[in-house]
Amino acid sequence: MVYAYSIVATLLAYLLGSLSFAVIVSKLMGLSDPRSYGSKNPGATNVLRSGSKPAAIATLLLDGLKGWLPVVLVKWFGTDYGLGDGTMAAVGFAAFLGHLYPVFFQFKGGKGVATAAGVLLGVSWVLGLATLATWVIIAFFSRYSSLASLVSAAFAPLYYLFGDREAWYVDKAMLLVMFAISALLVYRHRENINKLLKGTESKLGSGKKA
């Protein structure tokens, strides 16, 4: 029965992750589909290019929420159903995969930065804030959202592995998931990496949709 609960929780997390809030929020606010302009990535950074900061903020928060919610639900209530750290890692990864490959949107999703941040905050608010602080610092000085995301992706598993053991417990399944999420984040940013190397990557605050 425990395995059945774990499978159901993981499936529900994937379905939640498959909700592409960049598309949903843009449609509700009467904006163009973010897959039709800019980087064509259904994420908060590209929604910002529409010129609507409220839409971008809503997208950012909702994308983060769908990574955070499955993890904390298992953390808070999972023990009542025999669900442990392995299931918590599985639902976090499932929500992240749902964002990358959403079943409701032809498996064409975003890059997963906000959702990954939500997963980390669900595991530990200290871990999440440390990773978010890294993103903010790199983004502030470089003005490149993609570079900030890549650096944060590289540091997040290390923060988890070598961080304050009183703040979070290092679980092997979760550590493996974090490395997998980081690898997928780098893979999803491969075009940005090429642009960064060529010096053609757009900076934050530039490239609003005409």
N, C-alpha and C positions, 0 to 999 in steps of 0.2 A: 504493500500500500504506500509505503514511503516513496518508493521509486515512481509510483503513479503521481503522487503529489508533486514530486520534483519535476517530472516531465510536463505536467500541466502548468506549473509555475513558469518553467522555461519557455513554453509555447506562448503563454500569455504575455510574457516579457517581450518576446520577439514581435508579437502583434502590436503591442504598445509602441515599441521602437519603430515599427513600420508606418506610424502616423507621421507624415512629412509636414511638420508644422510650418515650414517656410511656404509651402504651397497653400496650405489651409488658411493660414493667417493672411497671406496676400490676397487670396480670393475673398475672404470675409471683409477685408478692408478696401476692396475694389482696386487692387494693384495688379500689375502684370505678373504673370507666372514667372518666378525667379529662374526657371529653367529656360527662359526665352531671351535673357540678356546677361550682360556681364560675363562672369565665368560660367554661367548656366548651372551653377551649383546651388541646390536647394538648401541653403544654410543662411544663418543670420548675417554674415559678412556680405553676401551677395544681395540679400534683401535690403541692406543698408544702401546699396547702390541705387535703389529705387527712389531714394530721397526721403523715405519715411523712417525716422528713428524709432517711433513707437512700434512699428511693425517689426523692425529688426530686434528691438528689446524683447517683444513678446515671443518672437521666434527663438531667441537665445534662451529665455527662461523656460519655455515649454520643451525645447529640445533637451535642456539640462534636466528638467523634471522627469522626463520619461526614462532617463538613465538612473536617476536617484531613487525613484519610487519603488521599482521592483526589488532593489537591493535592501532598502530599509524595511520593506514589508516582510521580507524573509528574515532579516535581522531581528525585527521586533516580535513577529508572530510565528516564525518558522519552527521554533523548538516545540510548539504545541502539536506540530504535525511530523516531527522527526526530521525536519530539514535543518541542515547545518551549513558550514562554511562552503562546502562543495556546491550546494544549490545556490548560495548567495553569489558565488563566482559565476555559475552557469547563467543565472538570470541577468546579471550585469553584462555578460558577454552577448547574450541573446538580444537584449535591448540595443546594444551597440550595433550588432549585425543587422538588426531590423532597420536602423537608421541608414546604414550603408546600402542595404539591399531590401528595400521595403516591398512586401508582397502586394500592398495596395497601390503601388506606383511603378509597376512593371520592373521592379527590382533595381530601379535607378534612383539612388538616394544621395545624401550629402557626404561630407568628409568625416563627420562624427566627432568633431572637437567638443562641442557643447555637451553631447550625450556622454562622451567619455568623462568629461569633468563631473557630470552628474553622478556617474558610477563611483568615481573617486570620493566625492563628497558623501555618498551613501556608505562607503566602506569606513571612512573616517573623515570628520570635518577638518581635522588637522592636516591630513594628507591632501584633501581637496584644496584647502586654502593655500598650502605650500605650492601646489602645482599651478593654481590660478595666479598666485603672486609671481611665479616664474614667467607665466604668459604676459602679465601686465608689464613687468620690467622690460622684457625683450621687445614687446610691442611698442612701449613708450620710447625707447631709445632708437629702435630701428624703423618704426612705422610700418613694419611688415607683419600682417596677421599670420601669414603662412609660416614665416620664420619663427615667430613666437610659438605657434602650434607645434612645430617640429622639435624645438628645444624642450618644450614642456613634455612632449611625448617621450623624449629620450630620458628625461629626469624622473618622470613619475614612478616607474618601476624601481628606480634606485632609491627614491624617497621612501617607498614602501619597504624595501629590503633593509635599508640602513637607518631608517628613521627611529623616532622615539618609541621603543617597544611598549611603553605604558600607554601611548596614544592609540596604537592599533596592533593587532596580533598578526604576525606574518604567517599566512596560510599558503601552502604550496600551490593549491589549485588557483587561488586568487593571484598569486605571483605569476603563474603561467599565463593566466588571462590578461594580466596587465602587460606582459611582454607581447602577447598576441595583439592586443589593442594598439600598443605603440607601433608594432610592425605594420599593422593595417593603416594606421594614421599616416605613416611615412609613405606607404604605397599609394594611398589616396591623394597625397600631395606631390606625386612625382612630376606633374606638369608645373607645379609651383616651384619645385626644386630647379627644373630646367630654366624657368624664367628668372629665378634668383641668380643663377649662375651667369645668365646672359644680361642681367641688369634691366630686364623688362617687366619685372613683377610690379603690380599696382600697389601703392601704399595706402594705408588707412586714411580715409578722408578725401581720397581722389577717385576719379572714375565713376561719378554718378551717372545714372542712366539719362540719356538725352530725352 
